[in-house]
Amino acid sequence: MLSLRMRLLLLVWASAGLSLLLHAALVHWPLPQLLASAELGPAPAPWSPLALALTLAAMLPLSLLAATLSLAPLKRLLRVLEGAVLSYRDGDFSSSISVGGSDAGGAAVSELAGLLRQHNELGQALREQRQQLAKRELLLDGMVQNSPVALLLVDAEQRISFANLAARQMLGQGRSLHGRALAELAGPDGQQDSATWRAALLSGQDQLLTLSEAGGDESFHLSQRSLVLQGQQFRMLVLRRMTRELSRQEVASWKRVIRVISHELNNSLAPISSLSHSGAELARRGQIERLEAVFASIGERSRHLHSFLAAYAEFAKLPAPQWQAVDWPVFLAGLLAQHPYRLDGEPPQRPARFDTGQLAQALINLLKNAQEAGGPAEAVSLAVGWRGSELCFVVCDRGCGMSEAVLAQALLPFYSTKRSNSSAGGGGTGLGLALTREIAEAHGGRVSLSNRAGGGLEVRLSLPQPV
């Protein structure tokens, strides 16, 4: 088995030897004898230009023939590799080259056997990756197509490029939506509430919209995101029916309200009933001097019940905020008079505007929760500062903090864990943090809660400032 290097070396030596033989034949034997016998003249001198030219002229075709025969296996291999690369370019990874076979040039190119094996391994890896991608594509397509959420993909020209089964069923009565203009798309289940529906589609923002149907109103949540796929700009729209979920949440909220109100009413009415019975018994016995204490207890429980119901009324009837300039020393002093705290940093020097009454109530709720969180009272702090164009209030304590489950629900109305000594809620009604969030959102802001390193809770209230 001769290697390619050995073949080339033999080709060089054979060419050299053949050149010498041809030169000897031209200047020594048999050409000189043939010329002499035919009386055609003398033979060329051994190293004359004519002898060298004749030797070169005779050697060139023979050398070309020998080189062609010697390099033929390599040329066949290169053609095979070129065909395989072209197949890969066209997406066909099924080709492979037999190492040592006739298609690969046989044993003449044994040095390239490693290259051929790596080529075959590359083809095998590409085939496996293609199979994995095909499986993932089928899996992803099956998940997207069978998702209960309607999914649309819209191109830069506002035409639908993709719609899953739920979208076709909800928006096209099962027909294909590909290529249709987004603005011409009918609403869910063929509704033609064009003003609300088209405004929601073209807004580019997430929103909860309600469309009118013959059987009543239907609520939908529309989510929109921009994304780039294969260098092209698209917008993804996700449409989900929310009527059933909202109804379930509404029922759950009413159940929580009923449970809380029933508990507080029982806590107040049971003592009032008992005290009334005791007062009637004392009056029957003529022990009038003890009636004053009984009536005082009844009045105390009644005031507690009145304040409890007033808190619910305040939450349900929160008025729109009245924006006004803030006098920082007066505002912070008013908070300190209600609940002691340590001011972290200097008061803001930059002017701000918000409803001072509502925001004072929100911060009082947060300071009250921090005082009742179980940590030292002197650890309760309030920081006020600017983060870009937002005004931020941060209330911190060193209490027991909140678990992840409580953090996820602490801002919900009627959610309270005060009986477990948590810092959530407001007076046990579950309205303290919810009212704070309602006030912040009425100002266009937000409230966030997080546990502090080393223990305690941090509540951040952020308010955007009007220009």
C-alpha positions, 0 to 999 in steps of 0.5 A: 500500500503506497502512500501519496507521498511515496507515489509522488516521490516515485513519480519524481524519480521515475521522471528523472530516470526516464529523462536520462534514458530518453537523453541517452537514446537520443545521443548514444543509442539507438538514435545515432545509429539509426541516423547513420544507417539512413545517412540522415546526418550526425546525431546531436551532441550529448549536451547540445541545445538540440539534444536537450530540447528533444529530450524535453519534448519527448519527456513532457507528454510522458510526465503529464501522463504519469502525473495524471495517473498518479494523482487520479485517486486524489482528484476522485477524492476531491470530487467526492468531497466537493459533492458532499460539501455541496450536499451540506450546503443544500441541507442534505446531510445523508452523504458519507464517504467510504474510507479506503473504497474506490469512491475515496481514491482507494489506498493511494490516499491513506494519509487522508483517511483521518480527514475522511473519518472526520468528514463522516463524523461531521455528517453524522453529527449534523444528521443527529442535530437535524433530527433533534431540531426536527423533534424540537420543532415538532414538539414546540409546534405541537405545544403552540398549536394546542395551547388554549391561549390565542397566539398571533405573530404580526409582521412589520406590515401589520399582516398576520404571519402565524396563528395557532389553532386557538387564534384561528378558532377564536378570531377566524371561526377555524379558518386560516388567518395567514396574510390577513391584515390585523386591522381587518380582523374581526373580534373574538367569536366574530364580534364586530366591536371595531372601535374597542377591538381595533384600538386594543390591537393597534395600541401595542400595549398590554391591557384588559378589555371587555367586549359586548356579546349577545349573552353579555360582556366578555373580558379578555387579556391582550398581551403584546411583545416586540421581537426579532426573528431571522432579522425581521421585526415581528409583534406577538399578540397573546389573547386570553379569555379572562371572564371565568378567571375574573369571576372566580377571583371576584367570588374568592374576594367576596368570600374573603370579605364575608369571612373577615366581616363575619369574624369582626362582627362576631368578635364585637356582637358577641360581647355586646350581646353578653354585656346587654344580658348582664346589664339587664340582669343588673337592672333587674337586681337593682345594681344600677351602680355597675351599669355604667361600666357595662355601657362603657364596654358596649360603647367601646365595642361599638366604636371598634366596630364602627372604625372597622366598617369605616376602614372598609368604606374608605378603601371602597370609596377612595377619591381621586388624588388632589395633586398639590405642592409638598411642604417637606418639613410639615409633611414629615413632622406630621408622619412622625407625630402619628408613628415614630420613625428614624429618617434615613438621610436628608429630607428632599430639597427638590419640590414634589407634588402629590395628594398629601392626605392620601400619601400620609395615610399610605405611609402611616399604614407602612410605618404602623406595620413596621412597628408591629413587625416584631423588631425593635422600634428604633430600627424602623426607618423612612427614606425619601429620595429621587430615582430619576423622575420618580419619588421613592419612599422606603420604609424598613424594619428589622422584624421577622420579614415575610415568607415567599408565599406571603410576599406574593399575596400581601398586597391583595385586599383582605389578606392578613396574617396579623394573627401570626405576628406578620407585618402584613395587613392593617389592623388585621383587616387585610386592607393596610397594604392594599389601601397603600397600593391603591393610593400609589396606583391612583398616583400612577405609582407602585408598591414593592415588598422585599425581605432585607439581608439580616432580617426585616422587610423593605417596602418601596413606594414609588411615585412618578412626578408630573411634568 
